[in-house]
Each structure stands twice: as structure tokens, then as C-alpha cells.
Amino acid sequence: MLTAEALAELVSDYNPKSNSVKIIEAYKYGQIKHEGQFRKSGEPYFTHPVSVAEILAEQRILLKIPVLPNKKSPSFFRTRYLNWLMG
């Protein structure tokens, strides 16, 4: 699984104006919010959004949302964090 720093570097390779700090923060926030969630295979759920983020970054698609928590997380925190993340 890609690390937060590796994901930020992957994005900055095609978008030098990207904010690596915010990408790393979003990754860590998503990681915390997905803690304790597992896929049917037994692997941590967070591997899925990180894989999606990696695919999007490799295809040079705008990356902000994939690593953030799903709807199981309190919407107040998701909305507040998205507002902060997008500036």
C-alpha cells in the first residue's frame, strides 16, 4: 500500500502546485477514520481508498476525495474536513 508521502509525491509529479501537506493530512485522517474496518478478505479497508487514489493519481485525475472516510463516518467531520481541505 502506498504511503501518504508517496501518494503526495505521485500527485506532485504531475501537479507541482498540489499541496502535499494537505494530501498527507487527508490520507492520515482517512486512515484514522477507517481504523478497525476490514474487507471480507480480512485486509484493512483503507487499502481500497488508497488504491483508488493511486489509480487516479497515475491517470492524472484530480485527487482530493478517495482517501477520506466513507458514509459510516460522522458527516459533520467529513463535511468540516472537506471544507478545510478544499480551502
trRosetta pair geometry for C-beta under 8 A, 3 or more apart (Angstrom, degrees):
i j d omega theta_ij theta_ji phi_ij phi_ji
1 46 7.7 61 -159 110 154 90
1 47 5.2 -106 -94 -119 126 84
1 50 5.3 54 -165 100 102 151
1 51 7.6 -78 -124 -57 81 79
2 6 4.8 -134 -165 88 86 120
2 7 5.0 100 138 -60 127 90
2 10 7.4 -34 -154 -11 143 142
2 50 5.5 -172 50 171 94 111
2 51 8.0 150 8 -83 107 43
2 53 7.5 -129 65 86 140 105
2 54 5.1 157 -15 -81 147 122
3 6 4.5 94 52 7 81 103
3 7 7.0 -144 91 -5 42 85
4 7 5.9 -57 -151 36 29 111
4 8 6.4 28 153 -17 64 107
4 23 7.2 155 -175 124 82 80
4 24 4.3 86 156 -136 119 73
4 27 3.8 168 -114 90 97 150
4 28 6.0 3 -89 -48 154 82
4 31 7.9 -76 -63 -25 114 137
5 8 5.7 -53 -148 37 32 111
5 9 6.3 32 152 -19 65 106
5 20 8.0 38 -136 -177 58 114
5 24 6.5 27 -76 -103 55 117
6 9 5.6 -53 -147 37 32 112
6 10 6.3 39 152 -24 64 104
7 10 5.6 -50 -147 32 32 115
7 11 6.6 28 155 -15 64 104
7 23 6.2 -154 112 157 100 119
7 24 7.8 153 69 -86 101 59
7 27 6.0 145 55 -82 145 141
7 50 7.2 -107 -73 -152 138 87
7 53 5.9 14 -145 127 131 125
7 54 6.7 -95 -109 -83 93 74
7 57 6.5 -174 -157 -34 74 163
7 63 8.0 -151 173 154 103 153
7 67 7.7 69 165 -54 168 146
8 11 5.9 -56 -151 38 31 109
8 12 6.2 26 154 -16 66 110
8 18 7.4 -175 -160 120 70 123
8 20 3.9 84 179 -146 127 86
8 23 4.2 151 -99 86 87 131
8 24 5.3 -23 -50 -52 140 87
8 27 7.8 -98 -44 -13 94 138
9 12 5.7 -57 -140 41 31 108
9 13 6.5 47 154 -36 63 97
9 20 7.5 42 -62 -122 48 124
10 13 5.9 -44 -158 14 29 117
10 54 7.0 11 105 -133 172 68
10 57 4.5 68 124 144 117 140
10 58 7.1 -43 -178 -66 126 64
11 14 6.9 -79 -167 47 36 87
11 15 5.7 -37 165 46 76 108
11 18 4.8 -139 132 149 110 175
11 20 7.6 168 70 -96 111 71
11 23 5.9 -169 36 -104 151 160
11 57 5.1 -84 -75 -132 73 116
11 63 5.5 -111 -105 49 126 137
12 15 6.4 -83 -119 74 31 64
12 16 6.0 60 -171 -112 76 41
12 18 5.1 -129 -87 56 66 115
12 20 5.8 -14 -54 -71 131 107
14 57 7.7 163 29 -176 123 71
14 60 4.8 -115 156 -115 163 102
15 18 4.3 81 104 -37 108 106
15 60 7.8 141 -37 -150 98 84
18 23 6.6 27 158 -37 115 131
18 63 8.0 18 -132 58 137 103
19 22 4.1 40 106 18 117 113
19 23 6.6 158 92 -16 63 84
20 23 5.5 -54 -145 37 36 113
20 24 6.2 34 157 -18 68 106
21 24 5.9 -58 -150 38 28 109
21 25 6.3 28 151 -19 64 109
22 25 5.4 -52 -143 38 34 113
22 26 6.2 37 156 -22 66 103
22 85 5.7 129 -174 -144 115 73
23 26 5.8 -52 -147 35 29 111
23 27 6.4 34 151 -21 62 106
23 63 7.2 40 -120 111 113 114
24 27 5.6 -51 -149 34 32 116
24 28 6.4 27 155 -15 65 107
25 28 5.8 -57 -146 40 31 107
25 29 6.1 33 154 -22 66 108
25 85 7.6 -165 91 -102 112 93
26 29 5.6 -53 -144 36 30 113
26 30 6.3 29 156 -16 64 107
26 64 7.1 -133 -121 -165 169 55
26 67 5.4 106 133 77 95 116
26 68 6.1 -57 -169 -68 98 85
26 81 7.6 130 -114 161 76 115
26 85 5.7 65 -81 -120 114 135
27 30 6.0 -60 -152 39 26 109
27 31 6.3 29 151 -23 63 109
27 50 7.5 63 -140 -104 99 96
27 53 7.9 -170 -97 106 94 174
27 67 5.0 -35 -104 158 55 160
28 31 5.4 -51 -145 34 32 117
28 32 6.5 34 155 -19 64 103
29 32 6.0 -55 -152 34 29 109
29 33 6.3 20 154 -12 64 111
29 67 7.9 104 66 122 81 100
29 68 6.8 -6 99 -119 111 71
29 69 7.6 -95 135 -22 85 96
29 81 6.0 155 172 -151 159 149
30 33 5.8 -61 -142 43 31 107
30 34 6.0 16 162 -8 68 113
30 46 6.6 133 133 -133 94 103
30 49 6.1 -116 173 99 142 149
30 67 4.0 -157 17 152 163 77
30 68 5.0 -118 -84 -104 107 22
30 69 5.7 -174 -128 -49 65 60
31 34 6.2 -65 -141 45 23 100
31 35 6.9 52 150 -57 59 86
31 46 5.5 59 -117 -141 62 155
31 67 7.7 -15 -39 178 72 107
32 35 5.7 -26 -162 -18 34 118
33 68 7.6 16 51 -174 148 53
33 69 3.6 -71 123 -73 143 130
33 73 4.8 5 -172 -101 126 138
33 77 7.6 176 -100 112 130 136
34 37 4.9 -84 -170 40 71 122
34 44 7.2 96 131 169 111 98
34 45 5.1 -134 -173 81 115 107
34 46 4.2 142 95 -71 144 93
34 49 7.3 -159 -58 20 156 129
34 69 6.1 -171 -53 -110 79 81
34 70 7.8 75 -94 4 97 91
35 46 7.9 12 -68 -39 44 130
37 44 7.2 77 81 -166 64 66
37 45 3.8 -33 115 11 103 139
37 46 7.4 112 68 -36 102 74
37 72 7.5 134 -95 72 141 154
38 42 5.9 -12 177 -150 128 30
38 43 6.8 155 -156 79 83 26
38 44 6.1 -66 -106 -111 68 34
38 45 5.9 -131 -98 -37 12 83
39 42 7.0 -41 73 25 73 21
39 43 5.3 -2 39 60 113 78
39 44 7.6 40 -1 102 88 14
39 45 5.6 139 -48 -95 75 62
39 47 7.4 -69 -13 51 130 109
39 48 6.8 126 -72 -40 127 119
43 47 5.4 -26 140 16 121 147
44 47 5.6 115 77 -19 80 94
45 48 6.0 -42 -180 17 59 113
45 49 7.9 38 140 -2 78 96
46 49 6.2 -54 -154 41 51 100
46 50 6.1 48 152 -18 75 110
46 67 7.9 40 -159 -151 88 80
47 50 5.8 -64 -148 43 31 111
47 51 6.1 36 155 -25 67 108
48 51 5.8 -56 -148 33 27 110
48 52 6.5 26 155 -17 63 105
49 52 5.4 -50 -146 37 38 114
49 53 6.2 41 154 -21 67 104
49 66 4.9 164 -167 158 84 78
49 67 4.9 134 137 -109 118 41
49 68 7.5 -146 -169 39 151 35
49 70 8.0 -150 -62 -51 129 90
50 53 5.6 -52 -147 37 33 113
50 54 6.3 37 151 -22 64 104
50 66 7.8 148 -81 128 19 111
50 67 6.2 52 -83 -105 60 99
51 54 5.6 -52 -148 34 32 114
51 55 6.5 33 153 -18 64 103
52 55 5.8 -54 -150 35 32 111
52 56 6.4 29 154 -16 65 107
52 66 4.3 -156 101 -154 111 136
53 56 5.8 -56 -147 39 31 110
53 57 6.2 30 155 -19 65 108
53 63 5.8 84 -153 -151 84 120
53 66 4.1 -173 -68 83 81 132
53 67 5.1 5 -53 -46 147 96
54 57 5.8 -56 -145 37 29 110
54 58 6.3 29 155 -19 64 107
55 58 5.8 -56 -147 37 29 110
55 59 6.4 14 157 -6 64 110
56 59 5.9 -65 -146 47 29 102
56 61 4.3 -86 -164 66 83 111
56 62 7.7 -50 168 72 119 35
56 63 5.2 140 110 -90 121 95
56 66 6.3 174 9 -21 142 146
57 60 7.3 32 -178 -80 34 32
57 61 7.5 -89 -65 49 23 70
57 63 5.3 5 -75 -56 83 151
63 66 6.8 -50 -150 18 83 110
64 82 8.0 87 147 -139 114 81
64 85 6.2 136 -168 138 105 126
64 86 6.6 53 -169 -82 152 88
65 68 5.7 -66 -161 23 52 117
65 82 7.7 20 -105 -117 85 110
68 78 6.5 105 163 -139 121 90
68 81 6.8 165 -134 104 121 129
68 82 7.0 37 -131 -76 167 90
68 85 7.9 -104 -76 -17 130 165
69 72 7.1 -104 169 63 105 77
69 73 3.5 46 129 -15 143 150
69 77 7.8 26 41 98 139 111
69 78 6.0 -113 66 -90 100 106
70 73 6.5 126 65 2 45 94
71 75 7.5 2 -147 -78 67 93
73 77 6.3 -88 155 70 108 115
73 78 5.6 119 97 -54 114 110
74 77 4.8 74 80 11 99 103
74 78 7.0 -177 94 -8 51 89
75 78 5.3 -57 -144 41 40 114
75 79 5.8 39 159 -20 74 106
76 79 6.1 -58 -147 39 24 107
76 80 6.1 20 157 -15 62 113
77 80 5.7 -56 -140 41 30 110
77 81 5.9 27 161 -18 66 110
78 81 6.0 -59 -144 39 24 107
78 82 6.2 25 157 -19 63 108
79 82 5.8 -55 -144 36 28 110
79 83 6.4 30 155 -20 62 105
80 83 5.8 -55 -153 34 29 112
80 84 6.6 26 151 -15 64 106
81 84 5.6 -54 -149 38 35 110
81 85 5.9 36 154 -22 69 109
82 85 5.6 -53 -140 38 31 113
82 86 6.1 14 166 -6 66 112
83 86 6.5 -66 -141 45 22 97
84 87 7.6 25 175 -73 31 35
